[in-house]
Structure formats: structure tokens, C-alpha cells
């Protein structure tokens, strides 16, 4: 064999070995694809997803589907050919493994966090759904009073804030906004309940340590969830995370108010939600759209912050993508669609 032949043969063997290693070595990625869906207005294996006791409910039809993404399991590492296949599949996405499974957490800790997020999202969803129907179930409580601040000696741990400067308060975010939006040095009146007795307290705000242009009074806040009747949410599938909150809230609202919010349509969506009805961004919106479309959804509710990504979906022309920033936006959009008032519906574009 000539030196050239030997060199080419050696190079070919090395290349073959490298290709074998490349296609067999585990890659530091996970693959996300369309996941499970479940109708929050329906039943699963004979059990209603949402059960309400102690309050009148109304007949519903159609779908309000929560959507999910499927992520490769923590004990599975895709190979190069699987990563490439997912990369060119319009319904899948490849992301670094550390985003889904942080090195600082065990797999069990990630699963426990997802389960806790789902439970918390259900409480927030119930509170938001009730509030949209005019039923308040959340009270804002003082969890701590910082020494050397305007609140010291005036407010106490356990006080319930009912209003600030005459505006009713039903969420921590609302209380924070009511205080921080004032100019430092402004008097502010808080109506509170202490030991179930109402009283009013007036304080003078001081400059926030984080932003001197904003006010603070020096309290920590928490929310107490106490609905006036029982709302149970039971999922028939193993689903975790907080992104089903908006669809739970819509279903609760639909069940306790007259009429059918869906108009019999197949509607799906996603989004986290706070107790005051703010819809938050999620991950994997294009995969969720694909999963919903495959199940038959014709309308998909998209968090406002995810609209830009949603509009890039290959299915954007096949399913109606509706932009929602709050639970109220979602209700108004669905009511407008049912009434044929398309001009009142904001699309993702």
C-alpha cells in the first residue's frame, strides 16, 4: 500500500469511529413534543375534572382543554440521530437538558416541584375563576412587620388588609401596586381586620430601598385562600406544572355562571394564572398548539407574552390563536367569538 492509501484508510477508519461515537454518545439535550390534553369541563374515567359543591352550577358543552408538552425522561439521553430528527420535526423542539433538569436538583425534586406547582396553580385558578364571577375568596394578610419602618407599632402580623385608600384589595399584587405607586412621604390609609374586628390605620410611606422613586410601608404580605364553597379539581392523568391555571379558571367561571362560554366549540389553551386573574407565560407553546390541533381544537388561547412565538407555529393558519393577558380578556374573547364579533378578538400576530 502506498503512503497515500494508508493515510486515506486511516482517516476513513478514524472518521468512521468518530461517526459511531457521535451517533451513539448521549447528548446533553431533551426533546419536547406535543403532550397530553384534558378537557377541564369534562370527565376522565367517569370522574369530573372539576366538582363544585355548595353553589349552583350550569350546564356546559364543548371543550376547554388544558395542554401540555411531553419531555424526554430524565433517565434518557437522546443520541445525535434523535436530536437531528427532532430538530427537523416541526412539532418538536430540542433544548439544553439543564433547563428542564437543573443540575442543582435531583429528578425527584423536579417532579415534586412540578406537582406542587400544579396544586398551587389550582388554588390560584379557583380564586381567579370565582373573582371573575364576582365571588371573592382571597384575603391579603400581613405576614411580617419590619422594624424601623412606618408599619412598626401600627400594623401587626395577622392583620387582614381589606382596602387601601378606599380601593378593595384582593391580591398581594394589588396591595403592592397600591403602595408602591404612591410618592414617598405620602399618607396612606389601610382598612384592616384585626381579630375579625375592622379598623383603619393611616401611615406615611417611605422610600423603597429597591427604587427610591417608589413607596413602601415595611410589611411582608401573604394570601389566604378561603372560598365560600367547595371546588375540587381532579386530573385523570399525570400532569404537573402551573401552566394549566388559565384553563382551570375558565372552567370554574363557566360552571358557576349562566350560559356556555364555549358555545359548544373545541377550545384549548395554556397559561399560568394568579389569583387576580393575570395570565402568565409558559414554555413549549408551539408544541401545545400542535397537540391541541391534533385533538380537534379550533381555537387556542395564548398568553400575551407567548404570542410572538405562537404566531411562528406552522399551524398558525389552521387554528385560531387568541391573545389573552388576563382571565377577563379570555372571557371577553370567547363571548365575542360566540356572538360573531370578530373585531373584538385580539389575534396573535
Buried (B, 14 or more C-beta within 10 A) or exposed (E): EEEEEEEEEEEEEEEEEEEEEEEEEEBEBBBBBBBBBBBBBBBEEEEBBBBBEEBEBEEBEBBBBBBBBBBBEBEEBBBBEBBBBBEEEEBBBBBEBEEBBEEEEEEEEBBEBBBEBBEBBBBBBBBBBBBBBEBBBBBBBBBEBEEEBBBBEBBBEEBBBBBBBEEEBBBBBBBBBBBBEBEBEBEBEBBBBBEEEEEEBEBEBBBBEEEEEBBBBBBEBEBEEEBEEEBEBEBBEEBBBBBBBBBBBBBBBBBBBEEBBBBEBBBBBBBBBBBBBBBBBBBBBBBBBBBBBEBEBBBBBBBBBBBEBBBEBEBBEEBBBBBBBBBBBBBBBBBBBBEEEEEEBBBBE
